[in-house]
Amino acid sequence: MRPTTFAAAAAAALAACSLEETGANFISPNVFYQNDAQAASAVNGVYAPLMDWNGWKQPAQHSIMCDDDEMLCWNWMGGGFSGQSAGQWYMQDNAVWFGDYRIIERANDVIENVARSGGISEGMKKTATGQALFARGYAYFDLVRRYGGVPLRTEAYVPDAQMGAKARSSVAEVYQQVAKDLREAAGLLPASYATPNGQGLPRAAAAWGLLAKVYLHIAGDEGTGTPLAANKAAYLDSATLAAQAVMVSGTASLEASYMDLFDINKQNTSPEVLFAVQGATVNLQGSQIPGFFGPRGDCSVVGGCGQGFVSVREDFYNTFATSDKRVEPNKAIAHSWEVTISPFGKLRALHTDSLATLAAKGLVARNIAFKFGNWSEGCGSFDQQYDSITIKDAVDPTQTSTAIYAVGRPVYSLKYIDPQHLGSDQAPANNFIILRYADVLLLFAEAENERNVGPTTAAYDAINQVRARAGLAALSGLTKDEFRQAVWTERAHELYGEFQARFDLIREGRWLSVMNQPSTIPAYAGQGICRPRQAYQKLQPIPQRELAANPLLQQNPGY
């Protein structure tokens, strides 16, 4: 399908913030927006906040993964908002709000100033405007899903102008702006770039794919009770059309091997990745996420160790088929191994070896198992078995040392492993995938099922492509309700640990019921509900700093 055809169909379906850029930071467009190179530099500035302390370096950004039924986080990561505690440490920080609005402000500047420049080529004007529109749409999409209605600003910053405080626009108004930005971006962005995947810049398929997700959110629970609900059927149609624009574009396909998506040497050339935040390989300039995900005891050659703060919940892990390649041991997931010669000794990277494997290597001379306490953060209690074993020296087998291994029950995802930077140096090369083709296929399958009396051949084909890569049998013969549940399960299994689950559960109208279910693990039955939630917590609190700066803002109910 031609993108222009979709744009017409989608159009038919659709019937403040404290911006702290000051005059000292302001560069007059009469001086700066003079040529293509300056336009490209301005666009890079729009995307820069994605990997800084207001973006994906910020725990407030990625702690959303702690507020779903897939991942188990230590309580401090969510500051209570995402754990069992009542505190709201990170959520009161204004980092995410500020970071998104910084993207919006810079995007507004590019959109307005590139258009009126006489020195920038028409081709660059088109591309830069599309890139800025995509960024603005992405930022508002992030904001509306977190906070609900937010102030809408689409005008460029003008120094010394009395822009004034701005009240929150409605959820419907924000979503309509997001869809408008992404539709326009899709018509302006190139199909591809000279650099693989644009090195952090979106192409047309990224805009269509994100637009499909936006339309499915509008047609979901977030649209209930708003003017958007009256056009639910049209939004489902638009979601399928947007996804189809990606599917027929010829610019996206599934990666042959699931874990290759997360290989730092392959991410920027993957045909599946539509948009990703680029990793930063400079010390202390990147994200802490790989260190948080890294199994405890997984140590870097440059110092520091994986901290094991995020693991896969045992309830969720048990929902996978044993043949599912997305949880293949030592390729996709690993269990925790720790070794220490003293209570505070150095940890070693032995997490992929079982005791039997160590014994086969001649490393274990004695194995005495005994229980030693438990580990508990965020949900349940993970009993650990500690083994006192003697390790033979690899060079001189007559030399031995006694160590204590902790065989951790948590299962760790290996999606965010940079072999050179497993620890706390914050210089991982890992990209953080915002959108990929498998996500789009599943969005299409869901929308196609919902807009019809049940799953169509096209819907089955989309979901079965994803299942085939995972080594699973094709689905067939399902009712509409059964297929809906199958897609939801497939999304969870395909995208776990990729910061999608909380938003999916809310869109599906299941977040409250899922979060308030007790654990299915018998050993945890006495622990009560893992993460008790109330309806108001579907939205995050607006940061106090923003409320103080803008008297027209009102806090979300419950906070």
Buried (B, 14 or more C-beta within 10 A) or exposed (E): BEBEEBBEBBEEBBEBBBBEBEEEEBEEBEEBBBBBEBBBEBBEBBBBBBBBBBBBBBBBBBBBBBBBBBBBBBBBBBBBBBBBBEBBBBBBBBBBBBBBBBBBBBBBBBBBBBEEBEEBEEEBBBBBBBBBBBBBBBBBBBBBBBBBBBBBBBEBBEEEEEEEEBBBBBBBBBBBBBBBBBBBBBBBBBEBBEEBBBEBBBBBBBBBBBBBBBBBBBBBBBBEEBEBBEBBEBBBBBBBBBBBBBBEBEBBEBBEEBBBBBBBEBBBEBBBBBBBBBBBBEEEBBBBBBBBBBBBBBBBEEEBBBBBBBBBBBBBBEBBBEEBBBBBEEBBBBBBBBBBEEEEEEBBBBBBBBBEEBBEEEBBEEBEEEEEEEBBBBBBBBBBEBBBBBBBEEEEEEEBEEBBBBBBBBBBBBBBBBEEBBBBBBBBBBBBBBBBBBBBBBBBBBBBBBBBEBBBEBBBBBBBBBBEBBEBEEBEEBEEEBBBEBBBEBBBBBBBBBBBBBBBBBBBEBBBEBBEEBBEBEBBEEBEEBBEBEEEBBBBBBBEBBBEBBEEBEEBEEB
